[in-house]
Amino acid sequence: MTKLIAGNWKMNGSLAANEVLLSALASGLPQAMSCEVAVCIPAPYFAQFQALALATPALALVALGSQDVSNQSAGAFTGEVSAAMLKDFGCRYAIVGHSERRQCHGETDALVAAKAQQALAVGITPIVCVGETLAEREAGQTTEVVKRQLAAVIHANGHCISEIVLAYEPVWAIGTGKTASPEEAQAVHAVLRAQLAAATEHAGRVKIIYGGSMNAANAATLLAQPDIDGGLIGGAALKAADFLSIVSAAS
Ligand code: 13P
């Protein structure tokens, strides 16, 4: 399966810095790419991305993604951004259920599932994040936690579940420099693949990507695992050279 390398810029960037980073990506990407590349950027910069992509043909190879989406379609929901609005700006992906949103904004499994549903309804691929905390891993609850998080999304989305991208992001590996070992990550990916297989005959085509301190040095071994179909990259996505190395490890 074609791998997906998606950058999650989180709340980083500025007009000036984005232009430098995106231009460096455009000039460094191989012309014939054998993996998919996306950048999930802060919503205020979607228009800047669109304008740069029009002016820079190589950027057309990079898909645009958001870092969140509302669980509502329109109306009196101050501060929210709807899936239709993301679609207007050409978003191909929307991250939902990132652990930072689950932890800092109290997002529940049901809310995350509703967000995935909103994205799917307009043809945006939700990148659904699941992952256990360090305490949960140490208590032997990893499988139970990720299966519970995915079950809510399967329950709300039925057969459309084959249209999602799933991201396994162990919370203890995010921004800490601690990566799950390739074997640890593969074991969880295999559990998730089996859960998808019980829900859809198309489980084999669902990309299950890994996130959590993936970098230029560890990407190749993680991406070599049979059920690791790409990466969701935080810190290393903010440095063009590092992100491009990960892209070439996936190509
Ligand atoms: P880091 O790559 O900085 O650990 O972040 C991972 C992440 O949260 C991607 O969504």
py3Dmol code that shows the C-alpha trace and the ligand (Angstrom):
import py3Dmol

protein = """\
ATOM      1  CA  MET A   1       0.000   0.000   0.000  1.00  0.00           C
ATOM      2  CA  THR A   2       1.214   3.538  -0.698  1.00  0.00           C
ATOM      3  CA  LYS A   3       2.485   5.065   2.516  1.00  0.00           C
ATOM      4  CA  LEU A   4       1.210   8.376   3.898  1.00  0.00           C
ATOM      5  CA  ILE A   5       3.549  10.854   5.557  1.00  0.00           C
ATOM      6  CA  ALA A   6       1.505  13.598   7.201  1.00  0.00           C
ATOM      7  CA  GLY A   7       2.955  16.538   9.092  1.00  0.00           C
ATOM      8  CA  ASN A   8       1.005  17.847  12.058  1.00  0.00           C
ATOM      9  CA  TRP A   9       2.268  21.374  12.575  1.00  0.00           C
ATOM     10  CA  LYS A  10       0.153  21.811  15.732  1.00  0.00           C
ATOM     11  CA  MET A  11      -0.070  25.471  16.838  1.00  0.00           C
ATOM     12  CA  ASN A  12       3.106  26.535  15.088  1.00  0.00           C
ATOM     13  CA  GLY A  13       3.813  28.772  12.133  1.00  0.00           C
ATOM     14  CA  SER A  14       3.456  32.295  10.807  1.00  0.00           C
ATOM     15  CA  LEU A  15       2.970  33.691   7.317  1.00  0.00           C
ATOM     16  CA  ALA A  16       6.713  34.204   6.988  1.00  0.00           C
ATOM     17  CA  ALA A  17       7.813  30.878   8.495  1.00  0.00           C
ATOM     18  CA  ASN A  18       5.227  28.879   6.519  1.00  0.00           C
ATOM     19  CA  GLU A  19       6.433  30.345   3.266  1.00  0.00           C
ATOM     20  CA  VAL A  20      10.001  29.298   4.020  1.00  0.00           C
ATOM     21  CA  LEU A  21       8.999  25.794   5.122  1.00  0.00           C
ATOM     22  CA  LEU A  22       6.572  25.123   2.270  1.00  0.00           C
ATOM     23  CA  SER A  23       9.008  26.438  -0.347  1.00  0.00           C
ATOM     24  CA  ALA A  24      11.737  24.203   1.043  1.00  0.00           C
ATOM     25  CA  LEU A  25       9.376  21.219   0.909  1.00  0.00           C
ATOM     26  CA  ALA A  26       8.360  22.034  -2.649  1.00  0.00           C
ATOM     27  CA  SER A  27      11.928  22.228  -3.834  1.00  0.00           C
ATOM     28  CA  GLY A  28      13.049  19.124  -1.930  1.00  0.00           C
ATOM     29  CA  LEU A  29      10.274  16.687  -2.819  1.00  0.00           C
ATOM     30  CA  PRO A  30      11.185  14.021  -5.344  1.00  0.00           C
ATOM     31  CA  GLN A  31       9.391  14.643  -8.663  1.00  0.00           C
ATOM     32  CA  ALA A  32       8.024  11.129  -8.894  1.00  0.00           C
ATOM     33  CA  MET A  33       6.869  10.435  -5.343  1.00  0.00           C
ATOM     34  CA  SER A  34       5.943   6.932  -4.358  1.00  0.00           C
ATOM     35  CA  CYS A  35       4.279   7.952  -1.090  1.00  0.00           C
ATOM     36  CA  GLU A  36       1.532  10.420  -0.225  1.00  0.00           C
ATOM     37  CA  VAL A  37       2.500  13.587   1.611  1.00  0.00           C
ATOM     38  CA  ALA A  38       0.211  15.883   3.585  1.00  0.00           C
ATOM     39  CA  VAL A  39       0.581  18.852   5.897  1.00  0.00           C
ATOM     40  CA  CYS A  40      -2.020  19.494   8.593  1.00  0.00           C
ATOM     41  CA  ILE A  41      -1.608  23.190   9.271  1.00  0.00           C
ATOM     42  CA  PRO A  42      -3.418  25.743  11.445  1.00  0.00           C
ATOM     43  CA  ALA A  43      -6.700  26.763   9.763  1.00  0.00           C
ATOM     44  CA  PRO A  44      -5.876  30.485   9.436  1.00  0.00           C
ATOM     45  CA  TYR A  45      -3.152  29.540   6.933  1.00  0.00           C
ATOM     46  CA  PHE A  46      -5.276  27.473   4.530  1.00  0.00           C
ATOM     47  CA  ALA A  47      -5.591  30.404   2.122  1.00  0.00           C
ATOM     48  CA  GLN A  48      -1.851  30.957   2.198  1.00  0.00           C
ATOM     49  CA  PHE A  49      -1.297  27.285   1.397  1.00  0.00           C
ATOM     50  CA  GLN A  50      -3.780  27.458  -1.479  1.00  0.00           C
ATOM     51  CA  ALA A  51      -2.089  30.524  -2.957  1.00  0.00           C
ATOM     52  CA  LEU A  52       1.386  29.000  -2.641  1.00  0.00           C
ATOM     53  CA  ALA A  53       0.199  25.716  -4.170  1.00  0.00           C
ATOM     54  CA  LEU A  54      -1.172  27.582  -7.185  1.00  0.00           C
ATOM     55  CA  ALA A  55       2.108  29.392  -7.668  1.00  0.00           C
ATOM     56  CA  THR A  56       4.375  26.397  -6.964  1.00  0.00           C
ATOM     57  CA  PRO A  57       3.563  23.309  -9.059  1.00  0.00           C
ATOM     58  CA  ALA A  58       5.568  20.964  -6.792  1.00  0.00           C
ATOM     59  CA  LEU A  59       3.322  21.866  -3.850  1.00  0.00           C
ATOM     60  CA  ALA A  60       0.389  20.388  -5.718  1.00  0.00           C
ATOM     61  CA  LEU A  61       1.884  17.046  -4.687  1.00  0.00           C
ATOM     62  CA  VAL A  62       1.270  17.912  -1.026  1.00  0.00           C
ATOM     63  CA  ALA A  63      -2.231  17.402   0.330  1.00  0.00           C
ATOM     64  CA  LEU A  64      -3.719  19.901   2.753  1.00  0.00           C
ATOM     65  CA  GLY A  65      -5.122  18.774   6.077  1.00  0.00           C
ATOM     66  CA  SER A  66      -6.689  20.361   9.135  1.00  0.00           C
ATOM     67  CA  GLN A  67      -5.930  19.487  12.760  1.00  0.00           C
ATOM     68  CA  ASP A  68      -9.540  19.252  13.851  1.00  0.00           C
ATOM     69  CA  VAL A  69     -13.112  19.623  12.586  1.00  0.00           C
ATOM     70  CA  SER A  70     -16.414  20.396  14.265  1.00  0.00           C
ATOM     71  CA  ASN A  71     -18.861  17.645  15.138  1.00  0.00           C
ATOM     72  CA  GLN A  72     -21.629  19.988  13.918  1.00  0.00           C
ATOM     73  CA  SER A  73     -22.341  20.911  10.311  1.00  0.00           C
ATOM     74  CA  ALA A  74     -23.267  24.617  10.689  1.00  0.00           C
ATOM     75  CA  GLY A  75     -24.869  27.173  12.980  1.00  0.00           C
ATOM     76  CA  ALA A  76     -24.410  28.766  16.376  1.00  0.00           C
ATOM     77  CA  PHE A  77     -21.186  27.036  17.431  1.00  0.00           C
ATOM     78  CA  THR A  78     -18.776  29.872  18.153  1.00  0.00           C
ATOM     79  CA  GLY A  79     -15.184  29.123  17.336  1.00  0.00           C
ATOM     80  CA  GLU A  80     -15.904  25.908  15.452  1.00  0.00           C
ATOM     81  CA  VAL A  81     -14.847  25.140  11.879  1.00  0.00           C
ATOM     82  CA  SER A  82     -17.118  22.867   9.846  1.00  0.00           C
ATOM     83  CA  ALA A  83     -16.110  20.085   7.484  1.00  0.00           C
ATOM     84  CA  ALA A  84     -17.715  22.000   4.592  1.00  0.00           C
ATOM     85  CA  MET A  85     -15.449  24.973   5.343  1.00  0.00           C
ATOM     86  CA  LEU A  86     -12.399  22.707   5.254  1.00  0.00           C
ATOM     87  CA  LYS A  87     -13.635  21.305   1.959  1.00  0.00           C
ATOM     88  CA  ASP A  88     -13.957  24.851   0.572  1.00  0.00           C
ATOM     89  CA  PHE A  89     -10.228  25.285   1.094  1.00  0.00           C
ATOM     90  CA  GLY A  90      -9.355  21.976  -0.537  1.00  0.00           C
ATOM     91  CA  CYS A  91      -8.588  20.011   2.618  1.00  0.00           C
ATOM     92  CA  ARG A  92      -8.110  16.344   1.853  1.00  0.00           C
ATOM     93  CA  TYR A  93      -7.548  15.251   5.460  1.00  0.00           C
ATOM     94  CA  ALA A  94      -8.730  16.245   8.940  1.00  0.00           C
ATOM     95  CA  ILE A  95      -7.035  14.969  12.074  1.00  0.00           C
ATOM     96  CA  VAL A  96      -9.626  14.000  14.700  1.00  0.00           C
ATOM     97  CA  GLY A  97      -9.123  12.823  18.261  1.00  0.00           C
ATOM     98  CA  HIS A  98      -5.522  13.894  18.657  1.00  0.00           C
ATOM     99  CA  SER A  99      -4.475  13.159  22.242  1.00  0.00           C
ATOM    100  CA  GLU A 100      -3.805  16.866  22.810  1.00  0.00           C
ATOM    101  CA  ARG A 101      -7.476  17.530  22.057  1.00  0.00           C
ATOM    102  CA  ARG A 102      -8.657  14.563  24.097  1.00  0.00           C
ATOM    103  CA  GLN A 103      -6.529  15.716  27.052  1.00  0.00           C
ATOM    104  CA  CYS A 104      -6.694  19.533  26.868  1.00  0.00           C
ATOM    105  CA  HIS A 105     -10.218  19.899  25.476  1.00  0.00           C
ATOM    106  CA  GLY A 106     -11.930  16.912  27.062  1.00  0.00           C
ATOM    107  CA  GLU A 107     -12.833  15.276  23.759  1.00  0.00           C
ATOM    108  CA  THR A 108     -14.624  11.976  24.321  1.00  0.00           C
ATOM    109  CA  ASP A 109     -14.619   8.881  22.116  1.00  0.00           C
ATOM    110  CA  ALA A 110     -18.166   9.704  21.000  1.00  0.00           C
ATOM    111  CA  LEU A 111     -17.265  13.286  20.067  1.00  0.00           C
ATOM    112  CA  VAL A 112     -14.248  12.097  18.080  1.00  0.00           C
ATOM    113  CA  ALA A 113     -16.468   9.595  16.264  1.00  0.00           C
ATOM    114  CA  ALA A 114     -18.942  12.375  15.390  1.00  0.00           C
ATOM    115  CA  LYS A 115     -16.107  14.509  14.037  1.00  0.00           C
ATOM    116  CA  ALA A 116     -14.960  11.633  11.826  1.00  0.00           C
ATOM    117  CA  GLN A 117     -18.545  11.325  10.596  1.00  0.00           C
ATOM    118  CA  GLN A 118     -18.677  15.033   9.661  1.00  0.00           C
ATOM    119  CA  ALA A 119     -15.444  14.756   7.687  1.00  0.00           C
ATOM    120  CA  LEU A 120     -16.533  11.627   5.840  1.00  0.00           C
ATOM    121  CA  ALA A 121     -19.867  13.230   4.943  1.00  0.00           C
ATOM    122  CA  VAL A 122     -18.095  15.848   2.805  1.00  0.00           C
ATOM    123  CA  GLY A 123     -15.446  13.538   1.376  1.00  0.00           C
ATOM    124  CA  ILE A 124     -12.609  14.493   3.708  1.00  0.00           C
ATOM    125  CA  THR A 125     -10.544  11.617   5.070  1.00  0.00           C
ATOM    126  CA  PRO A 126     -10.425  11.757   8.865  1.00  0.00           C
ATOM    127  CA  ILE A 127      -7.074  10.800  10.383  1.00  0.00           C
ATOM    128  CA  VAL A 128      -8.431   9.235  13.567  1.00  0.00           C
ATOM    129  CA  CYS A 129      -5.893   9.225  16.400  1.00  0.00           C
ATOM    130  CA  VAL A 130      -5.856   6.591  19.109  1.00  0.00           C
ATOM    131  CA  GLY A 131      -3.262   5.866  21.762  1.00  0.00           C
ATOM    132  CA  GLU A 132      -2.653   5.041  25.390  1.00  0.00           C
ATOM    133  CA  THR A 133      -1.016   7.128  28.112  1.00  0.00           C
ATOM    134  CA  LEU A 134       2.077   5.934  29.941  1.00  0.00           C
ATOM    135  CA  ALA A 135      -0.017   5.001  32.978  1.00  0.00           C
ATOM    136  CA  GLU A 136      -2.361   2.956  30.785  1.00  0.00           C
ATOM    137  CA  ARG A 137       0.568   1.166  29.105  1.00  0.00           C
ATOM    138  CA  GLU A 138       2.164   0.401  32.456  1.00  0.00           C
ATOM    139  CA  ALA A 139      -1.149  -0.947  33.725  1.00  0.00           C
ATOM    140  CA  GLY A 140      -1.286  -3.319  30.736  1.00  0.00           C
ATOM    141  CA  GLN A 141      -4.289  -1.511  29.251  1.00  0.00           C
ATOM    142  CA  THR A 142      -2.903  -0.514  25.846  1.00  0.00           C
ATOM    143  CA  THR A 143      -5.011  -2.902  23.774  1.00  0.00           C
ATOM    144  CA  GLU A 144      -8.161  -2.176  25.736  1.00  0.00           C
ATOM    145  CA  VAL A 145      -7.749   1.606  25.373  1.00  0.00           C
ATOM    146  CA  VAL A 146      -7.018   1.739  21.645  1.00  0.00           C
ATOM    147  CA  LYS A 147      -9.766  -0.780  20.899  1.00  0.00           C
ATOM    148  CA  ARG A 148     -12.282   1.269  22.894  1.00  0.00           C
ATOM    149  CA  GLN A 149     -11.277   4.450  21.041  1.00  0.00           C
ATOM    150  CA  LEU A 150     -11.552   2.767  17.630  1.00  0.00           C
ATOM    151  CA  ALA A 151     -14.797   0.963  18.516  1.00  0.00           C
ATOM    152  CA  ALA A 152     -16.584   4.294  18.975  1.00  0.00           C
ATOM    153  CA  VAL A 153     -15.547   5.399  15.486  1.00  0.00           C
ATOM    154  CA  ILE A 154     -16.582   2.065  13.952  1.00  0.00           C
ATOM    155  CA  HIS A 155     -19.923   2.205  15.756  1.00  0.00           C
ATOM    156  CA  ALA A 156     -20.723   5.708  14.449  1.00  0.00           C
ATOM    157  CA  ASN A 157     -19.453   5.225  10.914  1.00  0.00           C
ATOM    158  CA  GLY A 158     -20.465   1.689   9.917  1.00  0.00           C
ATOM    159  CA  HIS A 159     -19.147   0.530   6.549  1.00  0.00           C
ATOM    160  CA  CYS A 160     -17.553   3.971   5.897  1.00  0.00           C
ATOM    161  CA  ILE A 161     -14.862   2.912   8.371  1.00  0.00           C
ATOM    162  CA  SER A 162     -12.814   1.663   5.409  1.00  0.00           C
ATOM    163  CA  GLU A 163     -12.467   5.308   4.294  1.00  0.00           C
ATOM    164  CA  ILE A 164     -10.565   6.519   7.353  1.00  0.00           C
ATOM    165  CA  VAL A 165      -6.862   6.748   8.087  1.00  0.00           C
ATOM    166  CA  LEU A 166      -6.069   5.492  11.574  1.00  0.00           C
ATOM    167  CA  ALA A 167      -3.125   6.922  13.503  1.00  0.00           C
ATOM    168  CA  TYR A 168      -1.644   5.066  16.466  1.00  0.00           C
ATOM    169  CA  GLU A 169      -0.022   7.705  18.643  1.00  0.00           C
ATOM    170  CA  PRO A 170       1.081   6.444  22.051  1.00  0.00           C
ATOM    171  CA  VAL A 171       0.678   9.540  24.237  1.00  0.00           C
ATOM    172  CA  TRP A 172       3.955   8.857  26.054  1.00  0.00           C
ATOM    173  CA  ALA A 173       5.851   9.035  22.745  1.00  0.00           C
ATOM    174  CA  ILE A 174       4.476  12.403  21.610  1.00  0.00           C
ATOM    175  CA  GLY A 175       7.029  15.186  21.756  1.00  0.00           C
ATOM    176  CA  THR A 176       9.105  13.249  24.276  1.00  0.00           C
ATOM    177  CA  GLY A 177      11.805  11.836  22.007  1.00  0.00           C
ATOM    178  CA  LYS A 178      10.708   8.366  23.219  1.00  0.00           C
ATOM    179  CA  THR A 179       9.475   6.297  20.299  1.00  0.00           C
ATOM    180  CA  ALA A 180       7.619   3.042  20.538  1.00  0.00           C
ATOM    181  CA  SER A 181       9.995   0.375  19.279  1.00  0.00           C
ATOM    182  CA  PRO A 182       9.095  -0.919  15.828  1.00  0.00           C
ATOM    183  CA  GLU A 183       7.926  -4.168  17.460  1.00  0.00           C
ATOM    184  CA  GLU A 184       5.784  -2.371  20.076  1.00  0.00           C
ATOM    185  CA  ALA A 185       4.175  -0.213  17.410  1.00  0.00           C
ATOM    186  CA  GLN A 186       3.630  -3.134  15.028  1.00  0.00           C
ATOM    187  CA  ALA A 187       1.934  -5.135  17.787  1.00  0.00           C
ATOM    188  CA  VAL A 188      -0.649  -2.397  18.356  1.00  0.00           C
ATOM    189  CA  HIS A 189      -1.117  -1.812  14.620  1.00  0.00           C
ATOM    190  CA  ALA A 190      -1.857  -5.526  14.202  1.00  0.00           C
ATOM    191  CA  VAL A 191      -4.496  -5.340  16.949  1.00  0.00           C
ATOM    192  CA  LEU A 192      -6.110  -2.369  15.199  1.00  0.00           C
ATOM    193  CA  ARG A 193      -5.981  -4.105  11.802  1.00  0.00           C
ATOM    194  CA  ALA A 194      -7.740  -7.139  13.278  1.00  0.00           C
ATOM    195  CA  GLN A 195     -10.415  -4.924  14.828  1.00  0.00           C
ATOM    196  CA  LEU A 196     -10.986  -3.224  11.465  1.00  0.00           C
ATOM    197  CA  ALA A 197     -11.145  -6.623   9.756  1.00  0.00           C
ATOM    198  CA  ALA A 198     -14.031  -7.603  12.002  1.00  0.00           C
ATOM    199  CA  ALA A 199     -15.889  -4.454  10.875  1.00  0.00           C
ATOM    200  CA  THR A 200     -15.136  -4.278   7.150  1.00  0.00           C
ATOM    201  CA  GLU A 201     -13.933  -6.574   4.418  1.00  0.00           C
ATOM    202  CA  HIS A 202     -11.722  -3.684   3.234  1.00  0.00           C
ATOM    203  CA  ALA A 203      -9.551  -3.497   6.373  1.00  0.00           C
ATOM    204  CA  GLY A 204      -6.490  -4.255   4.274  1.00  0.00           C
ATOM    205  CA  ARG A 205      -6.728  -0.947   2.506  1.00  0.00           C
ATOM    206  CA  VAL A 206      -7.074   1.225   5.619  1.00  0.00           C
ATOM    207  CA  LYS A 207      -3.808   3.040   6.258  1.00  0.00           C
ATOM    208  CA  ILE A 208      -2.692   2.692   9.876  1.00  0.00           C
ATOM    209  CA  ILE A 209       0.043   5.253  10.469  1.00  0.00           C
ATOM    210  CA  TYR A 210       2.313   5.728  13.490  1.00  0.00           C
ATOM    211  CA  GLY A 211       2.948   8.989  15.337  1.00  0.00           C
ATOM    212  CA  GLY A 212       5.136   9.834  18.312  1.00  0.00           C
ATOM    213  CA  SER A 213       8.692  11.144  17.976  1.00  0.00           C
ATOM    214  CA  MET A 214       9.073   9.752  14.464  1.00  0.00           C
ATOM    215  CA  ASN A 215      12.159  11.334  12.961  1.00  0.00           C
ATOM    216  CA  ALA A 216      14.711  11.042  10.192  1.00  0.00           C
ATOM    217  CA  ALA A 217      16.712   8.468  12.166  1.00  0.00           C
ATOM    218  CA  ASN A 218      13.955   6.064  13.211  1.00  0.00           C
ATOM    219  CA  ALA A 219      11.455   6.386  10.346  1.00  0.00           C
ATOM    220  CA  ALA A 220      12.835   3.664   8.092  1.00  0.00           C
ATOM    221  CA  THR A 221      12.655   0.870  10.678  1.00  0.00           C
ATOM    222  CA  LEU A 222       9.187   1.881  11.847  1.00  0.00           C
ATOM    223  CA  LEU A 223       7.932   2.122   8.261  1.00  0.00           C
ATOM    224  CA  ALA A 224       9.362  -1.322   7.464  1.00  0.00           C
ATOM    225  CA  GLN A 225       6.822  -2.999   9.782  1.00  0.00           C
ATOM    226  CA  PRO A 226       4.073  -4.829   7.904  1.00  0.00           C
ATOM    227  CA  ASP A 227       1.152  -2.883   9.434  1.00  0.00           C
ATOM    228  CA  ILE A 228       2.782   0.566   9.626  1.00  0.00           C
ATOM    229  CA  ASP A 229       1.519   2.410   6.567  1.00  0.00           C
ATOM    230  CA  GLY A 230       2.982   5.818   7.212  1.00  0.00           C
ATOM    231  CA  GLY A 231       3.662   8.437   9.835  1.00  0.00           C
ATOM    232  CA  LEU A 232       2.022  11.381  11.575  1.00  0.00           C
ATOM    233  CA  ILE A 233       4.893  13.690  12.292  1.00  0.00           C
ATOM    234  CA  GLY A 234       4.924  16.533  14.831  1.00  0.00           C
ATOM    235  CA  GLY A 235       8.228  18.238  15.655  1.00  0.00           C
ATOM    236  CA  ALA A 236      10.145  16.825  12.684  1.00  0.00           C
ATOM    237  CA  ALA A 237       7.494  18.212  10.293  1.00  0.00           C
ATOM    238  CA  LEU A 238       8.589  21.738  11.168  1.00  0.00           C
ATOM    239  CA  LYS A 239      12.068  21.224   9.719  1.00  0.00           C
ATOM    240  CA  ALA A 240      12.069  20.724   5.959  1.00  0.00           C
ATOM    241  CA  ALA A 241      15.205  18.564   5.886  1.00  0.00           C
ATOM    242  CA  ASP A 242      13.877  16.207   8.579  1.00  0.00           C
ATOM    243  CA  PHE A 243      10.432  15.928   7.019  1.00  0.00           C
ATOM    244  CA  LEU A 244      11.938  15.283   3.586  1.00  0.00           C
ATOM    245  CA  SER A 245      14.154  12.511   5.030  1.00  0.00           C
ATOM    246  CA  ILE A 246      11.065  10.828   6.436  1.00  0.00           C
ATOM    247  CA  VAL A 247       9.353  11.172   3.045  1.00  0.00           C
ATOM    248  CA  SER A 248      12.307   9.510   1.365  1.00  0.00           C
ATOM    249  CA  ALA A 249      12.317   6.719   3.975  1.00  0.00           C
ATOM    250  CA  ALA A 250       8.697   6.050   2.975  1.00  0.00           C
ATOM    251  CA  SER A 251       9.342   6.156  -0.761  1.00  0.00           C
TER     252      SER A 251
END
"""
ligand_1 = """\
10
13P
P 5.967 14.470 17.719
O 6.421 13.915 16.368
O 6.462 15.847 17.968
O 6.251 13.505 18.817
O 4.383 14.612 17.622
C 3.631 13.540 17.161
C 2.224 13.969 16.988
O 1.550 14.279 17.957
C 1.691 14.017 15.632
O 0.318 14.207 15.640
"""
view = py3Dmol.view(width=600, height=400)
view.addModel(protein, "pdb")
view.setStyle({"model": 0}, {"cartoon": {"style": "trace"}})
view.addModel(ligand_1, "xyz")
view.setStyle({"model": 1}, {"stick": {}})
view.zoomTo()
view.show()
